[in-house]
């Protein structure tokens, strides 16, 4: 599975990338929404971890700009600020799920991602 991780926090990107690679997946990192948008179009990932709040483009802005070009990728919105976000709000924005940070168990997050992508 090809995973794109879009988050402005290096520790979050690195943690998700290492856990994904440990499970045999290809992981690509983007430091912000603009770079994430470009990589999404170039790489056609199977799954995207997309931070909600980033300095350049927010996760919802990335989803809005992609529109129908989002493709079949599953999207997990992530944020340390849960506030107004939950899975219902995430789905309204075009994502599949919302997960609050920090993650209690990074490998459970990867398990969840694998199940999402492998559902037929």
C-alpha positions in Angstrom: 0.0 0.0 0.0 1.2 3.5 -0.8 0.6 6.0 2.0 0.9 9.8 1.9 1.4 11.5 5.3 0.7 15.2 5.2 1.5 16.9 8.5 3.5 19.9 9.6 4.8 18.1 12.7 8.0 16.1 11.7 7.6 13.7 14.7 4.1 12.7 13.5 5.2 12.2 9.9 8.2 10.2 11.0 6.3 8.0 13.5 3.6 7.2 10.9 6.2 6.5 8.2 8.3 4.2 10.3 5.2 2.2 11.5 3.9 1.9 7.9 7.3 0.9 6.5 7.7 -1.6 9.4 4.5 -3.3 8.0 5.9 -3.3 4.4 4.1 -0.2 3.1 5.6 2.6 1.0 5.3 5.9 2.8 5.7 9.4 1.4 5.9 12.5 3.6 4.7 16.1 2.9 5.4 19.0 5.3 2.3 20.9 4.5 -0.9 21.1 2.6 0.5 22.5 -0.6 3.3 19.9 -0.9 0.7 17.2 0.1 -1.6 18.4 -2.7 1.2 18.1 -5.3 2.4 14.7 -4.1 -1.2 13.4 -4.0 -1.6 14.2 -7.7 1.8 12.8 -8.6 1.8 9.6 -6.5 -1.8 8.5 -6.4 -1.7 7.1 -2.9 -4.0 4.4 -1.6 -4.3 6.1 1.8 -3.6 9.7 3.0 -3.1 10.8 6.6 -4.0 14.4 6.4 -3.6 16.9 9.3 -6.4 19.4 9.8 -4.5 22.4 10.8 -1.3 23.4 8.9 0.2 26.8 8.1 -0.2 26.8 4.3 -3.2 24.8 3.3 -5.4 23.0 5.9 -6.5 19.5 5.4 -10.1 20.5 4.5 -8.6 23.0 2.0 -6.6 20.3 0.4 -9.7 18.1 0.1 -11.7 21.0 -1.4 -9.0 21.7 -4.0 -8.8 18.1 -5.0 -12.5 17.6 -5.4 -13.2 14.7 -7.8 -9.5 14.4 -8.5 -9.1 12.8 -5.0 -9.4 9.4 -6.7 -10.0 6.2 -4.8 -7.6 7.1 -1.9 -8.9 6.6 1.6 -8.4 9.7 3.8 -7.9 9.8 7.5 -8.0 13.4 8.9 -5.8 13.8 12.0 -5.5 16.6 14.5 -4.4 17.4 18.0 -7.3 19.8 18.1 -10.5 17.7 18.0 -12.8 20.7 18.6 -15.4 20.6 15.8 -14.0 17.5 14.2 -15.3 14.0 14.3 -15.8 11.2 11.8 -19.1 12.8 10.6 -17.5 16.1 10.0 -14.6 14.4 8.3 -16.9 12.6 5.9 -18.7 15.8 5.0 -15.3 17.2 3.9 -14.5 14.1 1.8 -12.5 12.2 4.3 -13.3 8.7 5.5 -12.3 9.0 9.2 -11.1 11.4 11.9 -8.5 10.4 14.4 -7.3 12.7 17.3 -3.6 13.1 18.0 -1.6 12.0 19.9 -2.1 8.3 19.0 -2.1 5.9 21.9 -0.7 3.1 19.7 0.7 3.9 16.3 0.5 0.3 15.1 -3.3 0.2 15.9 -3.5 3.3 13.6 -1.7 1.4 10.8 -4.0 -1.7 11.5 -7.1 0.6 11.0 -5.6 2.1 7.8 -5.0 -1.4 6.4 -8.5 -2.5 7.1 -9.9 0.7 5.5 -8.0 0.2 2.3 -8.6 -3.5 2.1 -12.4 -3.3 2.4 -14.0 -4.3 -0.8 
